[in-house]
Structures are given as C-alpha cells and as structure tokens.
C-alpha cells in the first residue's frame, strides 16, 4: 500500500465547493495522489500552501480575494517548490502568456478528461516540464511577440545544462541549491516554450542566446 509520504500531494484552489469535491473524489481514485487541502479564495490558498507545501497546486483563475497573477506570486513566496497548474474555463492567449511568464507548470481547460488531468499532474513533477491543454488559437497567439530574453543567471544555468551537467553539478558550480537550479530551468523552459533541455538549448541557439555547441562537447541530456 502507498503511504501518504509516497504520494504526490495536491492543493485544490477553486471557489466552487462542488467542483472541488468532485476533483477530490476523482483524484482519490489514484493510489499515488493525495489531496492535502482545499481553498475557495486567494487568502486561503496562500495560507494552506504555506502550511502544507504541496507538490502540486491546482489553481482556478477567478477567485475572491485577488487576481490570479497576485495570487500566484503570493503562492510562490509561500511555497516556492510547489508546481502550479492552472485549471480554468478561460481560454485566452494573453492570460496564458502572462501566467507562463510567472512560471506555471501547466494550463488546462476544465473540459479536459480525468486521464489528461492525472497525466498532467504526474508529468509536471518532471524537471522543467510545462503541460498545456488549450485551443490551437490560444497556443499560437501566446507565442512571444518579441524574442525571448533570459537573465544572466538563467543563461549560466542553461549553458551548463547544454554541457550535459546534472542539476547537482550546476548547483555546485554556481553555488546554488538544486531547487534554485530547477526553478531557473522551469523559467527558461517557459520563456523559450521548450519541453526539454535539448529543446531549450536548441531554441536558445536559434535565438542567438547561446553559441552553437562546440565540437567534442556532449549535447544536453533530457
């Protein structure tokens, strides 16, 4: 039997009680997932996130107590390691683009199937993975209107990642924690619209953010 500590912990944030109850019951069918809290407003979401430090937060866009942007930023401060997946009825490119810039790990419409939701929750735990389930129009319009820019630290992390360094090696060389390295990689992936290290490196090279790989240097591993 899977113990609670072995499970992926999830916080549900939605102002509709019936919807939260349905989500809880649905997710409880999965042995490796465990709902550890529910919130119906922004303040409650931040408080419970700080207390439970869940692996995943399923966050609605429209809730009492603040905008989704301010709520997301407050959640980031309260529980930096939590991955946030937006679960909403809103299919808008501008909103999607803004939330991707803030480092969300997923954006799903509420008409997705249980299988898609569960798969997304599990996939978002993988380093740097960003999962989207929106209309093609929103996905196309959410593309960056200007070339992506990376911070100096993000470029340093991506450069070392392009040399097939592990997170541990990158953290040691840059004197960072592994959690910080992972956060920088998630931000890089979101900014470049990448789904893997190799994809991020290739897109960074194409955008002239990184030089082409030198001969004899191993490519970034997944």
N, C-alpha and C positions, 0 to 999 in steps of 0.2 A: 504494500500500500504506500502511496506517495504521501510524505508528510508535508505539513504546511510550509516548512522551511525550504522544501524542494520545489515548491510551486512558484509559478510566475504570479506575483502579487499585483492586483489591479484596483485602482480607484475609479469609481464611476461618478462623473460630474454632469448632471443634466437636471433641469428644473422640472421635468415631468416625472413624477413618482412612479407612475405605471410603467413608463419606458425603462426606468432604472430597474424596477423589479423584474421586468422581462429579460433585461440584459443579465441580471444576476442569475436568474434561473437557467438561462441558456448557457452561460459560461460555467456554471456549476456542473454541467454535464462533462466537462473536460477535466480529467484527473490531474493535469499539470497546471491548471489555472485556479486561482483563488481570489475572489473579490474581498478586499480587506476594508473597504469603506465606501460610503456614498455621500454626495453633497448635492444640494439643489441651488446653491448660489456661489458667487465668487469667493466671498469671505470663508465660507465653509470649505470650499475646495482647497484654499491655501492652508487653512488650519489643519485639515486632515492629511494633506500631503506632507506637511512638516512633521506630523506625529507618526505617520505610518511609513513614509519614504517608500512608496510602492514602486515596483519595476515599471509599470505601465499606468498612465492616466488617460482614460477615455473622456475627452472634453467636448462639450457642446459649444456652439458659437454664441447663441443668445441665452444669457442668464442674468438674473438680477444681481446688482452689486458691482458692475463694471463691464468694460468692453472685453472681448476675448483677448485682445492684444495685451491689455494691462493685467488681466488675469493670468495669462500665460507667463508674462515676465515675473509676476509675483510667485507663481508656482516654481519657476526656475530658481528663484532665490531661496525658496523654502525647501525644495528637494531637487538639487542640481542633477542628480543621477537618474531621475525618473524620465522615461521616454513618454512623450505626449503624442497621442493620436487624436486628431480631430474627428468627431463623429457628428455629422450635421446634415440638414436638408439644403444648405446653401451651396450652390454650385457656381461660384463666381471666381473669375481669374484673378481679379485684384486682391480679393481676400486670400486666396490660395498663395499668391506670390508673397504677400506680406507675412503670412504665417510660416512659409518656407524660410524666409529670411530670418525668422526668430528661432529656427532650428527644430521645428516639429519633426517627428519621425513617421507620421502618416496622416493622410487626409482621406476620409471615407464618407461617402454619402450614406444616409440611413436606409437606403433601399438595397444595400449590399446583402448578400446571403450570410448565414451563420458561418459557413465554411470560409468565406472571404475574410470575415471579421477575425475569426480564430487564427487563420493563417497569418493575417497581418500582425496580430499581437505577438505571435511567435517570431515572425520574421524581423520585426522591429528591434528585437533583442540582439540581433546580429550587428556587429560593428558597422556604423555608417549607413545602414540600410534605411532608405526612405520609401515608404509604400503609399501609392496614390490610387484612388479609385474614383475618378471624376469624369466628366464628359470630355471628349476629344477637343472640343472647342475651348473649354477652360484650360485644359492642359497646354494647348498650343498658345493661347493668349497669355498664359502665366510665364512663358519663357522670358528671360531677361531682355528688356528693351535696350540695354546698353551692355557692353562687355562686363563680365563678372570681374570683381576685384577681390583679392584676398589680402588679409592683414599680413604684416611681416611674420608674425608667429605662425599663422596658417601656412604660409609659404615654406617656412622652415620645416614644419611637420610634414607637409606634402613632399618636399624634396627628399627627406629621409625615408618616407614611405615609398617613394619611387625607387629607392635603392634596396628595396626588399627588407628594410629594417622592421623588426617587430615593435609593438607598442611599448614593450618593456625597454627595448634598446633606445627607442626615440625618447622615452621619458627620462632615461638615464643620461643621454647625451645633452638634452635640453634642460635638465634639472627640473622636470615637471612630474606630476603624478600621472599614472596611467589613465585615470579618469579624465584628467585635463586633456591628454592627448586624444582620447576618444571623442571628447566634446569638440575639439578643434577639427577632427576628421568629419564629424557629423556636419559641422558648419560648412566645411569645404564641399562636401557632397551636395548639400542643399544649394549652395551658391552656384555650383557648376552643373547642377542637375544630373549628378553622377550616381551610379548604383553600386560601384565597387571601387577599390583602389586603382585598379588598372584603368577603369573608365575615367576616374578623376584625373589621373596622370595624363592620359591621352587628351582629355579636354583642356587641361591646363597647358599642355604643349601646343595644342591647336590654337589656343587663345594667346599664345606667346607669354604666358605667365611662368612657364618653366622651359628651360632649354631642352632640345631633343636628347633622349638618352644616349650616353656615350657608349662606344663600343666596349664590350667587356663588362659593363655594369648590368647586373641582373635586373630584369623588369620587376615592377611591384607585384607582389603576390596578392591573391584575393584575401 
